[in-house]
């Protein structure tokens, strides 16, 4: 009985060892393949280098309408917010006092002129002295000058537009007293069919901008400028960089830049804040990496996972510049031909094997393509 039990136990152990060996062999033969990751191959391409600056819109021309003579405002001859032309009548000031002064000046000028002419004849026969003649001539000249001033004063009772443009709200109404030294203007006229956008840039960045423009052969720094509105939309017309100030602000170290933009539809209004994109030229061999393939490590550095030629995952530390749409401009860390992982990065780690595959379209791109197909259909 003991011999049979021992034999049976040995047979059972032998079968268990054999089954274990077969199971281990199958487990080794069924090891999972390397995970599949979506990659994008990096290739150099032309890229326009731009800088973004905060800016504020200002009118191309602006003029304050002010009285040049005192008096009571009799009438206003325009609609607030309307377009006026240079020389158009805007206000009328009571001309009564000015007309009275003009009449007195005309009488005095006629009297002194007659006296001067009479003394001229008397001087020829030595009936008056040279001094009396000279005094008569000076009085006639002074009266003529006073007459001219009186005529100008009468003209000032008609307040006209100094420039063409859009006139704002009126600060006075008929019946108000106008004085030449009053603090507030009658109204303000602004010309906004063209507008300026004023920006600030550090003096160091300005030097780099000038060097970049010179390297691109841009004459006199007349670079193109694009605008992004406050709501994030792009202004449809490009502007031109006009000039940079010749003085650096001692407190901020900044220099003012000014760009000129067409504004036929009056979309840009004085005082509006915008973002300006100033072109620094085109880099013909820029390296652009998809933003979804770039992340940050614990030290805050930009990093990307790259699948090398042996299909082994590598981690690269990148130096990034500005953005271009949904891509980063990479200054260092990537080379032409590198395959950056944009999908499936969570399934791999540096040093692991992976299989390259074409990435799928992002959801927003798929939606845009479907919308485009619907419009074409």
C-alpha positions as CSV (number, residue, x, y, z in Angstrom):
1,X,0.0,0.0,0.0
2,X,2.8,2.4,0.8
3,X,4.6,1.7,-2.4
4,X,1.5,2.4,-4.5
5,X,0.9,5.7,-2.7
6,X,4.5,6.8,-3.2
7,X,4.3,6.0,-6.9
8,X,1.1,7.8,-7.4
9,X,2.4,10.9,-5.6
10,X,5.5,10.9,-7.9
11,X,3.4,10.6,-11.0
12,X,1.2,13.5,-9.9
13,X,4.3,15.7,-9.2
14,X,5.8,14.8,-12.6
15,X,2.6,15.8,-14.4
16,X,2.4,19.1,-12.5
17,X,6.0,19.9,-13.4
18,X,5.4,19.0,-17.0
19,X,2.3,21.2,-17.2
20,X,4.1,24.1,-15.6
21,X,6.8,23.8,-18.2
22,X,4.4,23.9,-21.0
23,X,2.5,26.9,-19.6
24,X,5.8,28.9,-19.2
25,X,6.7,28.2,-22.8
26,X,3.3,29.4,-24.1
27,X,3.6,32.6,-22.0
28,X,6.9,33.4,-23.5
29,X,5.7,32.8,-27.0
30,X,2.6,35.0,-26.5
31,X,4.5,38.3,-25.3
32,X,2.5,41.4,-26.4
33,X,3.9,43.4,-29.4
34,X,5.3,46.9,-29.0
35,X,2.5,49.5,-28.6
36,X,1.5,51.5,-31.6
37,X,2.0,55.3,-31.4
38,X,1.0,58.1,-33.8
39,X,4.0,60.1,-35.1
40,X,4.6,63.2,-37.2
41,X,7.9,63.5,-39.1
42,X,9.6,66.8,-38.7
43,X,10.6,68.6,-41.9
44,X,11.9,72.2,-42.3
45,X,9.5,74.7,-43.8
46,X,9.2,78.4,-44.5
47,X,7.8,80.3,-41.5
48,X,7.0,83.9,-41.0
49,X,8.6,85.2,-37.8
50,X,6.4,87.6,-35.9
51,X,6.3,89.4,-32.6
52,X,3.1,90.3,-30.7
53,X,2.8,93.7,-29.1
54,X,-0.1,95.3,-27.3
55,X,-1.4,98.4,-29.0
56,X,-3.9,101.2,-28.9
57,X,-5.8,102.8,-31.8
58,X,-5.5,106.5,-32.4
59,X,-7.0,108.8,-35.0
60,X,-5.0,109.7,-38.1
61,X,-5.9,113.3,-37.5
62,X,-7.7,115.0,-34.6
63,X,-8.7,118.6,-34.2
64,X,-10.5,120.5,-31.4
65,X,-13.1,123.0,-32.4
66,X,-12.6,126.1,-30.3
67,X,-13.9,129.7,-30.5
68,X,-11.5,132.4,-31.4
69,X,-13.8,135.2,-30.2
70,X,-16.1,135.7,-27.2
71,X,-19.8,135.9,-27.5
72,X,-23.2,134.2,-27.3
73,X,-23.6,131.0,-29.4
74,X,-26.6,131.6,-31.7
75,X,-26.8,128.3,-33.5
76,X,-25.3,124.9,-34.1
77,X,-25.2,123.7,-37.7
78,X,-24.3,120.0,-37.6
79,X,-25.5,116.6,-36.3
80,X,-23.4,115.0,-33.6
81,X,-21.6,111.9,-35.0
82,X,-21.9,113.1,-38.6
83,X,-19.1,113.4,-41.2
84,X,-18.1,117.0,-41.8
85,X,-15.8,118.5,-44.4
86,X,-13.0,121.1,-43.8
87,X,-14.4,124.6,-43.9
88,X,-18.0,123.6,-43.1
89,X,-20.0,125.9,-40.8
90,X,-20.4,124.4,-37.4
91,X,-21.4,127.2,-35.0
92,X,-22.5,130.8,-35.3
93,X,-21.6,133.3,-32.6
94,X,-23.6,136.5,-32.3
95,X,-21.8,138.9,-34.7
96,X,-23.3,142.1,-33.3
97,X,-20.4,143.3,-31.1
98,X,-17.8,142.3,-33.8
99,X,-19.8,144.1,-36.5
100,X,-19.9,147.3,-34.3
101,X,-16.2,147.1,-33.8
102,X,-15.7,146.7,-37.6
103,X,-17.8,149.8,-38.3
104,X,-15.7,151.8,-35.8
105,X,-12.5,150.5,-37.3
106,X,-13.7,151.4,-40.9
107,X,-14.5,155.0,-39.8
108,X,-11.2,155.4,-38.0
109,X,-9.3,154.0,-41.0
110,X,-11.0,156.4,-43.4
111,X,-10.3,159.4,-41.2
112,X,-6.6,158.6,-40.6
113,X,-6.2,157.8,-44.3
114,X,-7.7,161.2,-45.4
115,X,-5.5,163.0,-42.9
116,X,-2.4,161.2,-44.1
117,X,-3.2,162.1,-47.8
118,X,-3.8,165.8,-46.8
119,X,-0.5,166.0,-44.9
120,X,1.2,164.4,-47.9
121,X,0.1,167.4,-50.1
122,X,1.0,169.9,-47.4
123,X,4.5,168.5,-47.1
124,X,5.1,169.2,-50.7
125,X,4.7,172.9,-50.1
126,X,6.4,172.8,-46.7
127,X,3.1,173.6,-44.9
128,X,3.7,170.8,-42.3
129,X,6.8,169.4,-40.8
130,X,8.3,166.0,-41.6
131,X,7.5,164.8,-38.1
132,X,3.8,165.6,-38.5
133,X,3.7,163.8,-41.8
134,X,5.4,160.7,-40.4
135,X,2.9,160.7,-37.5
136,X,0.0,160.9,-39.9
137,X,1.3,158.0,-42.0
138,X,1.8,155.9,-38.8
139,X,-1.7,156.6,-37.6
140,X,-3.1,155.6,-41.0
141,X,-1.1,152.3,-41.0
142,X,-2.3,151.5,-37.4
143,X,-5.9,152.2,-38.4
144,X,-5.6,149.9,-41.4
145,X,-4.2,147.1,-39.2
146,X,-7.1,147.6,-36.7
147,X,-9.6,147.4,-39.6
148,X,-8.1,144.1,-40.7
149,X,-8.3,142.7,-37.2
150,X,-11.9,143.8,-37.0
151,X,-12.7,142.0,-40.2
152,X,-11.0,138.8,-38.9
153,X,-13.0,139.0,-35.7
154,X,-16.3,139.1,-37.7
155,X,-15.1,136.0,-39.6
156,X,-14.5,134.3,-36.3
157,X,-18.2,134.5,-35.5
158,X,-18.6,131.7,-38.0
159,X,-16.9,128.7,-36.4
160,X,-15.9,126.2,-39.2
161,X,-14.4,122.7,-39.3
162,X,-10.6,122.8,-39.5
163,X,-10.3,119.3,-40.9
164,X,-12.6,116.7,-42.5
165,X,-13.7,113.8,-40.4
166,X,-16.3,112.6,-37.9
167,X,-17.4,115.2,-35.3
168,X,-18.3,114.1,-31.8
169,X,-20.6,115.4,-29.2
170,X,-21.1,119.2,-28.8
171,X,-20.2,120.6,-25.4
172,X,-22.3,123.8,-25.9
173,X,-25.8,124.6,-27.0
174,X,-27.3,127.8,-28.5
175,X,-27.4,130.5,-25.8
176,X,-24.1,129.4,-24.2
177,X,-21.3,132.0,-23.7
178,X,-18.2,131.3,-25.6
179,X,-14.8,132.6,-24.6
180,X,-11.5,132.2,-26.4
181,X,-9.7,130.9,-23.3
182,X,-12.4,128.3,-22.3
183,X,-11.0,124.9,-21.1
184,X,-13.4,122.6,-23.0
185,X,-13.6,122.7,-26.9
186,X,-16.9,123.1,-28.6
187,X,-16.4,119.6,-30.2
188,X,-13.7,117.3,-31.5
189,X,-13.3,116.1,-35.1
190,X,-11.4,112.9,-35.8
191,X,-10.3,111.5,-39.1
192,X,-10.5,107.7,-38.9
193,X,-10.6,106.5,-42.5
194,X,-7.0,105.7,-41.7
195,X,-5.8,105.1,-38.1
196,X,-2.6,104.7,-36.2
197,X,-1.8,101.8,-33.8
198,X,0.7,102.8,-31.2
199,X,2.8,100.0,-29.5
200,X,5.6,99.8,-27.0
201,X,8.7,97.6,-27.3
202,X,11.9,97.3,-25.3
203,X,14.9,99.0,-26.8
204,X,16.7,95.6,-27.0
205,X,13.8,94.0,-28.9
206,X,13.7,97.0,-31.2
207,X,17.4,96.5,-32.2
208,X,16.7,92.8,-32.9
209,X,13.7,93.8,-35.0
210,X,15.7,96.3,-37.0
211,X,18.5,93.7,-37.6
212,X,15.9,91.1,-38.7
213,X,14.3,93.5,-41.1
214,X,17.7,94.5,-42.5
215,X,18.6,90.9,-43.0
216,X,15.4,90.3,-44.9
217,X,16.0,93.4,-47.1
218,X,13.0,95.3,-45.8
219,X,13.6,99.0,-46.7
220,X,13.5,101.6,-43.9
221,X,11.9,99.2,-41.5
222,X,8.5,99.3,-43.3
223,X,7.4,95.9,-42.1
224,X,3.8,94.6,-42.4
225,X,1.7,94.5,-39.3
226,X,-1.5,92.5,-38.6
227,X,-4.1,93.1,-35.9
228,X,-6.0,90.8,-33.6
229,X,-9.2,92.5,-32.2
230,X,-10.3,92.4,-28.6
231,X,-12.7,89.5,-29.4
232,X,-9.9,87.4,-30.9
233,X,-10.9,87.9,-34.5
234,X,-8.3,89.1,-37.1
235,X,-8.6,92.5,-38.7
236,X,-8.9,91.8,-42.5
237,X,-6.4,94.5,-43.7
238,X,-2.7,94.6,-43.1
239,X,-1.0,97.8,-42.0
240,X,2.5,99.2,-42.3
241,X,5.0,100.0,-39.6
242,X,5.7,103.7,-40.0
243,X,8.3,104.7,-37.5
244,X,9.8,104.2,-34.1
245,X,10.3,106.9,-31.6
246,X,13.9,108.3,-31.2
247,X,13.7,108.5,-27.4
248,X,13.8,105.6,-25.0
249,X,11.6,105.9,-21.9
250,X,14.0,106.1,-19.0
251,X,11.6,104.5,-16.6
252,X,10.5,101.5,-18.7
253,X,13.3,101.2,-21.2
254,X,10.6,101.0,-24.0
255,X,10.3,102.7,-27.4
256,X,7.1,103.6,-29.1
257,X,6.3,102.1,-32.5
258,X,3.5,103.3,-34.8
259,X,1.7,101.5,-37.6
260,X,-0.7,102.8,-40.1
261,X,-3.9,100.9,-41.1
262,X,-6.7,101.5,-43.6
263,X,-10.0,101.8,-41.9
264,X,-12.6,102.4,-44.6
265,X,-15.4,100.6,-42.6
266,X,-14.5,102.4,-39.4
267,X,-14.0,99.1,-37.6
268,X,-11.1,100.5,-35.6
269,X,-12.1,103.2,-33.2
270,X,-9.7,105.6,-31.3
271,X,-8.9,104.3,-27.9
272,X,-9.5,100.6,-28.8
273,X,-7.0,98.0,-27.5
274,X,-5.7,95.5,-30.0
275,X,-2.8,93.0,-30.4
276,X,-0.4,93.7,-33.2
277,X,1.6,91.1,-35.0
278,X,4.8,92.7,-36.5
279,X,6.4,90.6,-39.2
280,X,10.2,90.1,-38.8
281,X,10.6,88.3,-42.1
282,X,10.6,84.6,-43.2
283,X,12.7,81.8,-41.9
284,X,13.0,79.4,-44.8
285,X,14.1,76.4,-42.7
286,X,12.0,76.6,-39.5
287,X,11.3,73.6,-37.3
288,X,7.7,73.4,-36.3
289,X,6.4,70.8,-33.8
290,X,2.7,70.0,-33.1
291,X,1.7,71.4,-29.7
292,X,0.0,68.1,-28.7
293,X,3.4,66.4,-28.9
294,X,5.1,68.8,-26.5
295,X,4.6,68.7,-22.7
296,X,6.4,70.0,-19.7
297,X,8.6,68.1,-17.2
298,X,8.9,68.6,-13.5
299,X,11.5,71.4,-14.1
300,X,9.1,73.3,-16.4
301,X,11.1,72.4,-19.5
302,X,9.5,71.7,-22.8
303,X,9.9,68.0,-23.7
304,X,8.9,65.7,-26.5
305,X,9.0,61.9,-27.1
306,X,10.8,61.0,-30.3
307,X,10.8,57.6,-32.0
308,X,14.3,57.0,-33.3
309,X,15.3,55.0,-36.4
310,X,15.5,51.8,-34.2
311,X,11.9,52.4,-33.0
312,X,13.1,53.2,-29.5
313,X,11.4,56.0,-27.6
314,X,13.7,59.0,-26.7
315,X,12.9,62.0,-24.6
316,X,14.1,65.3,-25.9
317,X,14.3,68.7,-24.1
318,X,13.3,71.5,-26.4
319,X,13.8,75.2,-26.6
320,X,10.6,76.7,-28.0
321,X,9.9,80.1,-29.4
322,X,6.6,81.6,-30.5
323,X,3.5,79.6,-31.7
324,X,2.3,79.3,-35.2
325,X,-1.3,78.1,-35.2
326,X,-1.3,74.7,-33.4
327,X,2.5,74.3,-33.5
328,X,5.5,75.4,-31.6
329,X,8.5,77.0,-33.3
330,X,11.4,74.8,-32.0
331,X,14.7,76.6,-31.7
332,X,16.7,73.5,-30.6
333,X,16.1,69.9,-29.6
334,X,14.6,68.6,-32.9
335,X,16.1,67.9,-36.3
336,X,14.7,67.3,-39.7
337,X,13.6,63.7,-40.0
338,X,12.8,63.2,-36.3
339,X,9.5,61.4,-35.6
340,X,7.7,63.1,-32.7
341,X,5.0,61.1,-30.9
342,X,1.7,62.9,-30.9
343,X,-0.6,60.0,-30.0
344,X,-0.2,57.1,-27.6
345,X,2.5,58.8,-25.5
346,X,0.9,57.5,-22.3
347,X,1.5,53.9,-23.5
348,X,5.3,54.2,-23.8
349,X,8.3,55.5,-21.8
350,X,11.8,56.5,-22.8
351,X,13.9,53.4,-23.8
352,X,10.8,51.3,-24.7
353,X,10.1,49.9,-28.2
354,X,7.1,51.2,-30.2
355,X,5.6,50.9,-33.6
356,X,5.1,54.0,-35.7
357,X,1.6,54.8,-37.2
358,X,0.0,57.8,-38.9
359,X,-1.9,60.0,-36.4
360,X,-5.6,60.4,-36.5
361,X,-7.2,63.8,-37.2
362,X,-7.9,65.9,-34.1
363,X,-11.6,66.3,-33.4
364,X,-11.6,70.0,-34.2
365,X,-10.0,69.3,-37.6
366,X,-12.5,66.5,-38.3
367,X,-15.3,68.9,-37.6
368,X,-13.8,71.6,-39.8
369,X,-13.4,69.1,-42.6
370,X,-17.0,67.9,-42.3
371,X,-18.2,71.5,-42.3
372,X,-16.2,72.3,-45.4
373,X,-17.5,69.2,-47.2
374,X,-21.1,70.2,-46.3
375,X,-20.6,73.7,-47.8
376,X,-19.1,72.3,-50.9
377,X,-22.0,69.8,-51.2
